[in-house]
Amino acid sequence: MPLIAEDSVREIRDAADLAELVRGRVTLTRRGNRWVGRCPFHEERTPSFGLIPPENRWYYCHGCGAKGDAVDWMMQKEGAATFAEAIEGLAERFGVTVRYAQTSPEEDARRRADQRRMALRERAAQFYAEYLWRAGEARTARDYLLGRGFDEALLRAFRVGYAPGSGSELTRRALAQGYTREELADAGLGRQGGRNGDFFAARITFPITDLRGRVVGFGARTLDPAQRAKYVNSPEGRGFHKRRLLFGLAQARQAAATAGHMLVVEGYTDVLALAKAGIPNAVACMGTSLTLEQIQELRRAASRIRLCFDADAAGEAAAWRTAEAAGEHVTDLDVVPLPPGRDPGDMAADPQALSALSRMGSDFVPLVTFLVQSRARRAGSSSSERQSALEDITRLLRRIPDSVEKDEGVRLTAGLLRVSRPMEERLREASRQGGPRTGPAATAPMPVLDAERRRERRLLALAAAMPEAGPQVLAAVPDEALAEPEHRRARALLAQGSAPEGWPDDLQDLALALRAEEGVEGATRAELDEVAYRVQLPALERRAALLREQGDEEGRLHVLDLIRRLRAALRGDE
């Protein structure tokens, strides 16, 4: 990339309004002479992020230490991959002309080619969008889209269009405007290999943009059942790489920043359906699952990513592939379950389902939890099926860094698959990153009950050391949350205010163990609450699974709401 002149960089920095940039992703509030808000770089409940007065040219977070200026913001939150891209993005945003230092003829030619390619794709998007609404041959496409419940305003907002069936109209217009056939092919709009004509013909077009809203390619759908490929995308090339792109990202990013999460669906019309239902923070992946590059792009827009794939075997398979691609980001992903056999697109056309669609995104579970539950449900009762499920889940857990989600996944597997106690530690070891990958330990049943009992004992020890708060906290912990019978008896006694010294003789060994627990003196109420939450989660997850098997959907939703509140509290969201 050619070098930008230093005086041009200074001019662009001076023209950049950091407050305007930040407000696109953070709700800023005036506090005295400062703008403050919740930090977009880490999860927090109280604002610790703000602009530094009086110039407001720098941002700083007292919570996580994130800091920078407008250029840093462009690179960290707006998708700029390099300093030069950040400067050019600021120049475009604030109407400043970029001046370059002395460059080679090759660099100048490359820059002009990039600019013409971008302009050509933009012209194509405008042409297709207008053709959809004014051309007689596009009537079938209009009727189809309107019949799906998408009005004209919504379709225009996403710049949905139609490529003429002649297969040459865009090429003819572009040639008349001074573009060449080579430029059309290079932009993914013309045929390559000596064939003339448009790349897209007789298809509904969906512009694919980068994070800054610039058209980099198209997805296109045919309405002809005789066509072999229902959807086609622009060919891979300069600026268009399916692994990095998502449909609707530019439209969804501000809403996602406000909501704190991004919804990911499978199809372009699913994005339109959610937008119609008042959920504008949705995007569609450019394949059957998310890639690591797409996940990294989404993480720039929101701290959480919620998958909303179809409720069938293919949707579950897509969730597994996404988990495999996510790496350490798998703990940033949730799943929004859909009603069996439904997808957001068809729900948008059903008035009775539209209200349910509008609540989409509020009922979710961590991706790890979803995959463990779904795989355990398919395990059946035979030992070979359960063993196969354990192997799949172990491979999943091994990819996950130590986290609340991993700990819950381990405990949930133990409960759902009724793992035997002697095998528990072997499986826990196998699920660790870098742990055994072959042999008995790699496929051993789950390591949870010992860990559960240690956690239960920790809860009791903390409660006993806090006579003012302990009874209140333990009163909210149901008996079924404790796996050990003597722990249940101790919980009941502590909840009634009985000190361990006065317990029956058969509980004195436990009383002694509680007094010997390390780190109890000086512990805080927050620590007590956290351990209480962690103790309750496995029982709630088992109850939700049982209610699902019994068909009690109302009861299951109530339990899921409790689980969601506990997880939010553990993350510090509440």
Buried (B, 14 or more C-beta within 10 A) or exposed (E): BBEBBEEBBEBBBEBBBBBEBBBBBBEBEEEEEBBBBBBBBBBBEEBBBBBBEEEBBBBBBEBEEBEBBBBBBBBBBBBBEEBBBBBBBBBBBBEBEBBBEEBEEEBEEBBEBEEBBBBBBBBBBBBBBBBBBEBEEBEBBBEBBEEBBBEEEBBBEBBBBBBBBBBBBBBEBBBEEEBEBEBBBBBBBBBBEEEEBBBBBBBBBBBBBBBBEBBBBBBBBBBEEEEEEEBBBBBEBEBBBBBBBBBBBBBBBBBBBBBBBBBBBBBBBBBBBBBBBEBBBBBBBBBEBBBBBBBEBBBBBBBBBBBBBBBBEEBBEBBBBBBBBBEEBBBBBBBBBBEEEBBBBBBBBEEEBBEBBBEBBEBBBBBBBBBBBBBBEEBEEEEEEBBBBBBBBBBBBBBBEEBBBBBBBBBBBBBBBEBEBEBBBBBBBBBBEEBBEEEEBBBBBBBBBEBBBEBBBBBBBBBBBBEEBBBEBBEEBEEEBBBBEBBBBBBBBBBEEBEBEEBEEEBEEBBEEBEEBEEBEEBEBEBBBBBBBBBBBBBBBBBBBBBBEEEBEEBBEBBBEBBBEBBEBBEEBE
